[in-house]
Amino acid sequence: MKNLNRANAGYTKNLPIKVIQYGEGNFLRAFVDYIINKLNAEADFNAGVAVVQPLPNGLIDMLNEQDGLYNLFLRGIKNGTETEEIHTISCIQKSLNPYADYEQYLALAEEEELQFLISNTTEAGISFDENDTQEGAPHNSFPAKVTALLYRRFRHFEGSKEKGLTIIPCELINHNADTLKKIILQYADLWELGDAFKSWIETANSFHNTLVDRIVPGYPKDDIEAYQSQLEFKDNLIVSAETFLLWVIEGDEHLKAKIPFDQIDENVLVVKDMQPYRTRKVRILNGAHTTMVPFSILFGNETVKETVDHEFTGSFVRNAVFREINPTLDLSEDELNEFANAVFDRFRNPFIKHQLSSIALNTVSKFKVRVLPSLLAFEAKYNRLPEHLTFALACLIRFYKGDWQGRKLPVQDDAAVVAVFEEVWKTDNYQEIARNILGQHSFWDQDLNEIEGFTDEISRALELLDEHGVEAGFNQFEAQYSKA
């Protein structure tokens, strides 16, 4: 079998470099490059990508060996049906390692048709390093590299406002573009690049906050022969990903005119404010995960798929989402239900084994951010506690005891958090246990005992869990709850 390259695969067209992409990892190749490839094929976007390796070690050499080509396998469930697609991604035209040749990297700034800068350098990538100087090569931080490239472009095109870039970072931090812009301006001051350059950054370039969502397991090493057998050429850069994709970008009609997302059938949203969508993802997707973990592990499930497939645990999680989380969110009911149904399709993906124990890390802090706001918003809106989310918190408290029916539980958290639970569980007084945990300001940033009836409900749920187990315990909790 021949190795994959443009000559033997029939991809001979050279595309103009319109996109600089910082990052060559699995996520960007399965997400951004997939979208650009589709825009090229279906919307005549005609955009070539220059990939920049953000760290000293990476995949640039392998990308160059394959002329930027690789295959993307999308596997999952759409509308309840298992699907599999194979896409050959051909938009990458150039791959550079700035640690090997920094001048070659900076020369990208002089590309005449360059319009976009996209990145995913991990959450830690958008950071300021005071040790980065203007003359440093290569610069340590990603924002310093971007500042150097933008300054080169500013000077080469003599400050032309038509040569500014549309900057779309995909790092998983809130306000990612705002943060990147702030650090670029910080370097401009540190390096004394001048007010004209700072003005050009502000007026000629646009920065767009984003939210990205797609599960990308990456290179399928355990099943590589089965994947490779479906291809005509040997591909050392195969990427596997789920079918679901969401890309929310803060922007306006000007951005929509630049990138014809409306001409492809993909879940890319250009919106004025992405925060409701971020909240939706955190509360529904991440909230459902955190709600299910202690509850489902205590029940005896091992994976997310087992949880949602089981009649009892699946119904519990669905009711928590559709009856208690969705009603607290500030988006249309149809939009929320569509997103939530897509989330449950993702949970059922037979191609991804998502172990509950692997997402049990730091469940207390996750509950505070992902679930507690929904619980509190529901109580404030309806003047009663949501039974599923309340019972889920009781399961969390019971989970942190560390053992259950002769089993050691996969509790993974900061030592100080674990120590609090160890101390609290020295008593068998459920009321005292509930009061102590709900009163932990270090956990919740407030005293949850102040919510009327909350202490009693958690206490009762804990007692029912120990006396009757998860399913029978919840059934009795819900029955008594409905009478209250």
MIVOVEX-15429 format. One line per 5 residues: number of its first residue (from 1); their letters; for each residue x, y, z of C-alpha. Coordinates in nm, 2 decimals, decimal comma. Each point is the difference from the previous one (the first is absolute). Layout:
N
NUM> A> X Y Z ~ ... .
***
This chain:
484
1> MKNLN> 0,00 0,00 0,00 ~ 0,14 0,34 -0,10 ~ 0,03 0,29 0,24 ~ -0,25 0,28 -0,02 ~ 0,11 0,30 -0,20 .
6> RANAG> -0,15 0,25 -0,24 ~ 0,15 -0,16 -0,31 ~ -0,14 -0,35 0,05 ~ -0,33 0,12 0,16 ~ -0,08 0,24 -0,29 .
11> YTKNL> 0,00 0,33 0,20 ~ 0,21 0,22 -0,23 ~ -0,17 0,34 0,04 ~ 0,19 0,26 0,20 ~ -0,21 0,22 0,21 .
16> PIKVI> 0,10 0,35 0,11 ~ 0,09 0,04 0,37 ~ -0,29 0,17 0,16 ~ 0,02 -0,16 0,34 ~ 0,28 -0,03 0,25 .
21> QYGEG> -0,08 -0,27 0,25 ~ 0,19 -0,03 0,33 ~ -0,02 -0,37 0,09 ~ 0,02 -0,32 -0,19 ~ -0,16 -0,23 0,26 .
26> NFLRA> -0,29 -0,23 -0,04 ~ -0,27 0,25 0,10 ~ 0,08 0,27 -0,25 ~ 0,05 -0,26 -0,28 ~ -0,34 -0,16 0,08 .
31> FVDYI> -0,18 0,33 0,06 ~ 0,13 0,32 -0,17 ~ 0,17 -0,17 -0,29 ~ -0,31 -0,21 -0,06 ~ -0,21 0,31 -0,02 .
36> INKLN> 0,25 0,18 -0,23 ~ 0,01 -0,31 -0,22 ~ -0,38 0,00 -0,02 ~ -0,01 0,37 -0,08 ~ 0,25 -0,05 -0,28 .
41> AEADF> -0,20 -0,29 -0,15 ~ -0,35 0,14 0,04 ~ 0,03 0,38 0,02 ~ 0,30 0,08 -0,22 ~ 0,19 0,14 0,30 .
46> NAGVA> 0,33 -0,08 -0,18 ~ 0,20 0,03 0,33 ~ 0,33 -0,17 0,06 ~ 0,13 -0,05 0,36 ~ 0,35 0,06 0,13 .
51> VVQPL> 0,04 -0,20 0,32 ~ 0,25 0,12 0,26 ~ 0,12 -0,24 0,27 ~ -0,05 0,18 0,33 ~ 0,24 -0,21 0,21 .
56> PNGLI> 0,36 -0,13 -0,07 ~ -0,13 -0,36 -0,05 ~ -0,29 -0,07 -0,23 ~ -0,14 -0,16 -0,32 ~ 0,13 0,24 -0,26 .
61> DMLNE> 0,26 -0,24 -0,14 ~ -0,27 -0,27 -0,05 ~ -0,24 0,26 -0,16 ~ 0,27 0,10 -0,24 ~ 0,07 -0,36 -0,09 .
66> QDGLY> -0,36 -0,04 -0,10 ~ -0,02 0,34 -0,17 ~ -0,25 0,12 0,26 ~ -0,25 -0,28 -0,09 ~ -0,17 -0,23 0,25 .
71> NLFLR> -0,33 -0,18 0,05 ~ -0,27 0,09 0,25 ~ -0,24 -0,27 0,12 ~ -0,32 0,13 0,15 ~ -0,19 -0,26 0,19 .
76> GIKNG> -0,31 0,04 0,22 ~ -0,37 0,03 0,02 ~ -0,22 0,24 -0,20 ~ -0,37 0,01 0,07 ~ 0,03 -0,34 0,17 .
81> TETEE> 0,18 -0,17 -0,28 ~ 0,37 -0,11 0,00 ~ 0,20 0,17 -0,27 ~ 0,35 -0,01 -0,13 ~ 0,16 0,25 -0,25 .
86> IHTIS> 0,36 0,02 -0,14 ~ 0,13 0,33 -0,12 ~ 0,34 0,06 -0,15 ~ 0,12 0,34 0,12 ~ 0,19 0,19 -0,26 .
91> CIQKS> 0,00 0,37 0,10 ~ 0,34 0,01 0,18 ~ 0,25 0,14 -0,25 ~ 0,30 0,07 0,22 ~ 0,12 -0,12 0,34 .
96> LNPYA> 0,27 0,19 0,20 ~ 0,20 -0,05 0,31 ~ 0,10 0,34 0,14 ~ 0,25 -0,17 0,23 ~ 0,19 -0,12 -0,30 .
101> DYEQY> -0,04 0,31 -0,23 ~ -0,15 0,31 0,16 ~ 0,06 0,22 -0,30 ~ -0,21 -0,24 -0,21 ~ -0,28 0,04 0,25 .
106> LALAE> 0,02 0,38 0,01 ~ 0,00 0,00 -0,39 ~ -0,36 -0,12 0,02 ~ -0,09 0,35 0,10 ~ 0,08 0,12 -0,35 .
111> EEELQ> -0,25 -0,24 -0,17 ~ -0,21 0,22 -0,22 ~ -0,33 -0,19 0,04 ~ 0,03 -0,07 0,37 ~ -0,33 0,08 0,18 .
116> FLISN> -0,04 -0,23 0,30 ~ 0,19 -0,11 0,31 ~ -0,14 -0,30 0,19 ~ 0,15 -0,18 0,30 ~ -0,04 -0,27 0,26 .
121> TTEAG> 0,31 0,00 0,22 ~ -0,17 -0,14 0,31 ~ -0,15 0,21 0,28 ~ 0,35 0,08 0,13 ~ 0,11 0,13 -0,35 .
126> ISFDE> -0,16 0,34 0,03 ~ 0,23 0,14 0,27 ~ 0,25 0,28 0,04 ~ 0,37 -0,08 0,04 ~ 0,20 0,31 0,12 .
131> NDTQE> 0,32 -0,17 -0,12 ~ -0,11 0,03 -0,36 ~ 0,19 0,28 -0,17 ~ -0,06 0,15 -0,34 ~ 0,33 -0,14 -0,12 .
136> GAPHN> -0,06 -0,35 0,14 ~ -0,03 -0,28 -0,25 ~ -0,19 -0,21 0,04 ~ -0,22 0,17 0,25 ~ -0,11 -0,22 0,29 .
141> SFPAK> -0,37 0,09 0,02 ~ -0,26 -0,03 -0,27 ~ -0,12 0,37 0,04 ~ 0,36 0,12 -0,04 ~ 0,03 -0,20 -0,33 .
146> VTALL> -0,32 0,16 -0,12 ~ 0,11 0,35 0,10 ~ 0,33 -0,05 -0,19 ~ -0,18 -0,12 -0,31 ~ -0,26 0,28 0,01 .
151> YRRFR> 0,27 0,26 0,04 ~ 0,18 -0,15 -0,30 ~ -0,32 0,03 -0,20 ~ -0,07 0,35 0,12 ~ 0,35 0,12 -0,12 .
156> HFEGS> 0,00 -0,20 -0,33 ~ -0,33 0,14 -0,11 ~ 0,07 0,34 0,15 ~ -0,29 0,00 0,24 ~ -0,27 -0,07 -0,26 .
161> KEKGL> -0,33 -0,06 0,17 ~ -0,10 -0,24 -0,28 ~ 0,28 -0,24 0,11 ~ -0,13 -0,05 0,36 ~ -0,10 -0,35 0,10 .
166> TIIPC> -0,31 -0,17 0,13 ~ 0,12 -0,18 0,31 ~ -0,20 -0,30 0,13 ~ 0,16 -0,18 0,29 ~ -0,15 -0,34 0,11 .
171> ELINH> 0,16 -0,04 0,33 ~ -0,24 -0,12 0,27 ~ 0,00 0,31 0,22 ~ -0,28 0,25 0,03 ~ 0,06 0,32 -0,20 .
176> NADTL> 0,29 -0,16 -0,18 ~ 0,03 0,27 -0,27 ~ -0,03 0,28 0,25 ~ 0,28 -0,15 0,21 ~ 0,22 -0,05 -0,30 .
181> KKIIL> -0,05 0,36 -0,12 ~ 0,08 0,13 0,35 ~ 0,33 -0,19 0,01 ~ 0,10 0,11 -0,36 ~ -0,05 0,36 0,11 .
186> QYADL> 0,20 -0,07 0,31 ~ 0,29 -0,12 -0,21 ~ -0,04 0,30 -0,23 ~ 0,06 0,22 0,31 ~ 0,28 -0,22 0,14 .
191> WELGD> 0,18 0,01 -0,34 ~ -0,07 0,36 -0,06 ~ -0,15 -0,07 -0,35 ~ -0,17 0,34 -0,01 ~ -0,35 0,15 0,01 .
196> AFKSW> -0,05 -0,05 -0,38 ~ 0,04 -0,37 0,03 ~ -0,23 -0,02 0,30 ~ -0,26 0,20 -0,19 ~ 0,03 -0,24 -0,29 .
201> IETAN> -0,06 -0,29 0,23 ~ -0,31 0,16 0,13 ~ -0,15 0,13 -0,33 ~ 0,13 -0,23 -0,28 ~ -0,03 -0,33 0,18 .
206> SFHNT> -0,30 -0,17 0,14 ~ 0,00 -0,24 0,30 ~ -0,28 -0,25 0,04 ~ -0,07 -0,20 0,32 ~ -0,10 -0,36 -0,06 .
211> LVDRI> -0,15 -0,31 0,14 ~ 0,11 -0,33 -0,15 ~ -0,14 -0,35 0,06 ~ 0,09 -0,33 -0,15 ~ 0,13 -0,32 0,16 .
216> VPGYP> 0,32 -0,10 -0,18 ~ 0,16 -0,32 0,12 ~ 0,27 0,05 -0,27 ~ 0,22 -0,27 -0,15 ~ -0,18 -0,34 0,04 .
221> KDDIE> 0,31 -0,20 0,09 ~ -0,20 -0,29 0,15 ~ -0,20 -0,05 -0,33 ~ 0,24 0,14 -0,25 ~ 0,00 -0,30 -0,23 .
226> AYQSQ> -0,38 0,02 -0,04 ~ 0,02 0,37 -0,07 ~ 0,29 -0,04 -0,24 ~ -0,17 -0,28 -0,19 ~ -0,26 0,25 -0,12 .
231> LEFKD> 0,26 0,23 -0,17 ~ 0,19 -0,04 -0,32 ~ 0,32 0,16 0,14 ~ 0,19 -0,04 0,33 ~ -0,09 0,29 0,23 .
236> NLIVS> 0,20 0,06 0,31 ~ -0,22 0,30 0,11 ~ -0,35 -0,16 0,00 ~ -0,23 0,19 0,24 ~ -0,32 -0,14 0,15 .
241> AETFL> -0,27 0,23 0,14 ~ -0,37 0,00 0,09 ~ -0,25 0,12 -0,26 ~ -0,13 0,28 0,23 ~ 0,16 0,35 -0,06 .
246> LWVIE> -0,08 0,34 0,15 ~ 0,19 0,32 -0,07 ~ -0,14 0,32 0,14 ~ 0,18 0,32 -0,10 ~ -0,07 0,35 0,11 .
251> GDEHL> -0,03 0,21 -0,31 ~ -0,22 0,21 -0,22 ~ -0,12 0,02 -0,37 ~ 0,36 0,09 -0,10 ~ 0,13 -0,33 0,13 .
256> KAKIP> -0,28 -0,19 -0,17 ~ 0,09 0,17 -0,32 ~ 0,37 -0,10 0,04 ~ -0,07 -0,37 0,07 ~ -0,31 -0,16 -0,17 .
261> FDQID> -0,09 -0,23 0,28 ~ -0,37 0,02 -0,11 ~ 0,09 -0,19 -0,32 ~ 0,10 -0,32 0,19 ~ -0,22 -0,22 0,21 .
266> ENVLV> 0,20 0,02 0,32 ~ -0,08 0,12 0,35 ~ 0,20 0,33 -0,02 ~ -0,18 0,30 0,16 ~ 0,11 0,36 -0,04 .
271> VKDMQ> -0,16 0,19 0,29 ~ 0,02 0,33 0,17 ~ 0,05 -0,15 0,35 ~ 0,12 -0,36 0,04 ~ -0,05 -0,01 0,38 .
276> PYRTR> -0,35 -0,15 -0,01 ~ 0,15 -0,28 -0,21 ~ 0,29 -0,05 0,23 ~ -0,24 -0,01 0,29 ~ -0,22 -0,25 -0,19 .
281> KVRIL> 0,30 -0,23 -0,06 ~ 0,13 0,02 0,36 ~ -0,34 -0,05 0,15 ~ -0,14 -0,27 -0,23 ~ 0,30 -0,20 -0,13 .
286> NGAHT> 0,25 0,05 0,28 ~ -0,29 0,02 0,26 ~ -0,14 -0,33 -0,11 ~ 0,34 -0,16 0,02 ~ 0,06 0,13 0,36 .
291> TMVPF> -0,36 -0,09 0,10 ~ 0,04 -0,36 -0,11 ~ 0,34 -0,09 0,12 ~ -0,04 -0,07 0,38 ~ -0,36 -0,11 -0,05 .
296> SILFG> 0,08 -0,24 -0,28 ~ 0,31 -0,14 0,16 ~ -0,19 -0,07 0,32 ~ -0,26 -0,18 -0,22 ~ 0,26 -0,22 -0,15 .
301> NETVK> 0,05 0,14 -0,35 ~ 0,35 0,05 -0,14 ~ -0,05 0,21 -0,31 ~ -0,20 0,30 -0,12 ~ -0,17 -0,22 -0,27 .
306> ETVDH> -0,10 -0,25 0,26 ~ -0,15 0,28 0,21 ~ -0,22 0,14 -0,27 ~ -0,10 -0,34 -0,15 ~ -0,12 -0,14 0,34 .
311> EFTGS> -0,37 0,06 0,05 ~ 0,03 0,14 0,35 ~ 0,33 0,19 -0,01 ~ -0,07 0,13 -0,35 ~ -0,35 0,13 0,10 .
316> FVRNA> 0,15 0,16 0,30 ~ 0,26 0,20 -0,20 ~ -0,25 0,09 -0,27 ~ -0,24 0,13 0,26 ~ 0,27 0,20 0,17 .
321> VFREI> 0,09 0,17 -0,33 ~ -0,34 0,05 -0,17 ~ -0,21 0,07 0,32 ~ 0,25 0,18 0,23 ~ 0,29 0,14 -0,20 .
326> NPTLD> -0,15 0,11 -0,33 ~ -0,28 0,21 0,16 ~ 0,26 0,22 0,17 ~ 0,18 0,10 -0,32 ~ -0,06 0,31 -0,20 .
331> LSEDE> -0,04 -0,15 -0,34 ~ -0,31 -0,12 -0,19 ~ -0,14 -0,34 0,11 ~ 0,03 -0,14 -0,35 ~ 0,37 0,10 -0,02 .
336> LNEFA> 0,07 -0,14 0,35 ~ -0,18 -0,33 -0,07 ~ 0,18 -0,04 -0,34 ~ 0,34 0,05 0,17 ~ -0,09 -0,23 0,29 .
341> NAVFD> -0,11 -0,28 -0,24 ~ 0,32 0,03 -0,19 ~ 0,19 -0,03 0,33 ~ -0,18 -0,33 0,08 ~ 0,09 -0,12 -0,35 .
346> RFRNP> 0,36 0,07 0,08 ~ -0,03 -0,18 0,34 ~ -0,12 -0,31 -0,19 ~ 0,28 0,00 -0,25 ~ 0,11 -0,36 -0,03 .
351> FIKHQ> 0,34 0,09 -0,14 ~ 0,10 0,19 0,32 ~ 0,05 -0,17 0,33 ~ -0,03 0,28 0,25 ~ 0,08 -0,14 0,35 .
356> LSSIA> -0,19 0,17 0,28 ~ 0,31 -0,04 0,22 ~ 0,20 0,21 -0,25 ~ -0,23 0,30 0,04 ~ -0,03 -0,04 0,38 .
361> LNTVS> 0,29 0,23 0,06 ~ -0,07 0,31 0,22 ~ -0,37 -0,07 0,00 ~ -0,07 0,25 0,28 ~ 0,14 0,30 -0,19 .
366> KFKVR> -0,17 -0,12 -0,32 ~ -0,33 -0,03 0,18 ~ 0,03 0,36 0,13 ~ 0,06 0,14 -0,35 ~ -0,21 -0,24 -0,22 .
371> VLPSL> -0,30 -0,11 0,21 ~ -0,05 0,22 0,30 ~ -0,09 0,30 -0,20 ~ -0,28 -0,20 -0,16 ~ -0,12 -0,13 0,33 .
376> LAFEA> -0,01 0,35 0,15 ~ -0,16 0,15 -0,30 ~ -0,27 -0,27 0,00 ~ -0,07 0,06 0,37 ~ -0,02 0,38 -0,05 .
381> KYNRL> -0,23 -0,04 -0,30 ~ -0,24 -0,26 0,14 ~ 0,04 0,05 0,37 ~ 0,08 -0,37 0,05 ~ 0,31 -0,22 -0,03 .
386> PEHLT> 0,06 -0,21 -0,31 ~ -0,02 -0,36 0,11 ~ 0,25 -0,15 -0,25 ~ 0,27 0,26 0,05 ~ -0,05 -0,01 0,38 .
391> FALAC> 0,02 -0,38 0,00 ~ 0,31 0,03 -0,22 ~ 0,17 0,22 0,26 ~ -0,08 -0,25 0,27 ~ 0,16 -0,27 -0,22 .
396> LIRFY> 0,31 0,22 -0,03 ~ 0,02 0,03 0,38 ~ -0,05 -0,38 0,04 ~ 0,26 -0,07 -0,27 ~ 0,26 0,20 0,18 .
401> KGDWQ> -0,02 -0,23 0,29 ~ 0,22 -0,22 -0,21 ~ -0,16 -0,33 0,03 ~ -0,34 -0,15 -0,10 ~ -0,14 -0,34 0,06 .
406> GRKLP> 0,35 -0,16 0,03 ~ 0,14 0,19 -0,30 ~ 0,28 0,26 0,01 ~ -0,12 0,31 -0,19 ~ 0,22 0,20 -0,25 .
411> VQDDA> 0,00 0,32 0,20 ~ 0,25 0,24 -0,16 ~ 0,03 0,34 0,15 ~ 0,23 0,25 0,18 ~ 0,12 -0,15 0,33 .
416> AVVAV> -0,16 0,28 0,20 ~ -0,34 -0,07 -0,15 ~ 0,03 -0,37 0,07 ~ 0,11 0,07 0,35 ~ -0,32 0,20 0,07 .
421> FEEVW> -0,22 -0,29 -0,11 ~ 0,21 -0,25 0,21 ~ -0,06 0,21 0,30 ~ -0,37 0,06 -0,07 ~ -0,06 -0,37 -0,05 .
426> KTDNY> 0,13 -0,09 0,34 ~ -0,36 0,03 0,12 ~ -0,31 -0,19 -0,11 ~ -0,23 0,30 0,06 ~ -0,13 0,08 -0,34 .
431> QEIAR> -0,13 0,34 0,10 ~ 0,34 0,10 0,14 ~ 0,17 -0,13 -0,31 ~ -0,23 0,20 -0,23 ~ 0,04 0,31 0,21 .
436> NILGQ> 0,38 -0,02 0,01 ~ 0,04 -0,06 -0,38 ~ -0,26 0,26 -0,11 ~ 0,17 0,25 0,23 ~ 0,34 -0,03 -0,16 .
441> HSFWD> 0,07 0,34 -0,14 ~ 0,33 -0,13 -0,16 ~ -0,22 -0,24 -0,21 ~ -0,30 0,22 -0,09 ~ 0,11 0,36 0,07 .
446> QDLNE> -0,32 0,02 0,21 ~ -0,19 -0,18 0,28 ~ -0,25 -0,22 -0,17 ~ -0,17 -0,07 0,33 ~ -0,16 0,34 -0,04 .
451> IEGFT> -0,22 -0,14 -0,28 ~ -0,33 -0,09 0,16 ~ -0,04 -0,38 0,04 ~ 0,33 -0,08 -0,18 ~ 0,17 -0,15 0,31 .
456> DEISR> -0,29 -0,22 0,08 ~ -0,03 -0,12 -0,36 ~ 0,36 -0,10 -0,03 ~ -0,01 -0,17 0,34 ~ -0,30 -0,20 -0,11 .
461> ALELL> 0,15 -0,09 -0,33 ~ 0,32 -0,12 0,17 ~ -0,19 -0,22 0,24 ~ -0,21 -0,15 -0,29 ~ 0,32 -0,07 -0,20 .
466> DEHGV> 0,15 -0,20 0,29 ~ -0,32 -0,18 0,09 ~ -0,13 -0,09 -0,35 ~ 0,27 0,06 -0,26 ~ -0,01 0,24 -0,29 .
471> EAGFN> -0,31 -0,11 -0,20 ~ -0,24 -0,08 0,29 ~ 0,14 0,29 0,20 ~ -0,07 0,25 -0,27 ~ -0,35 -0,14 -0,07 .
476> QFEAQ> -0,09 0,05 0,37 ~ 0,17 0,34 0,00 ~ -0,20 0,11 -0,30 ~ -0,33 -0,14 0,13 ~ 0,04 0,17 0,34 .
481> YSKA> 0,13 0,31 -0,18 ~ -0,32 0,03 -0,22 ~ -0,21 -0,02 0,32 ~ 0,19 0,27 0,18 .
***
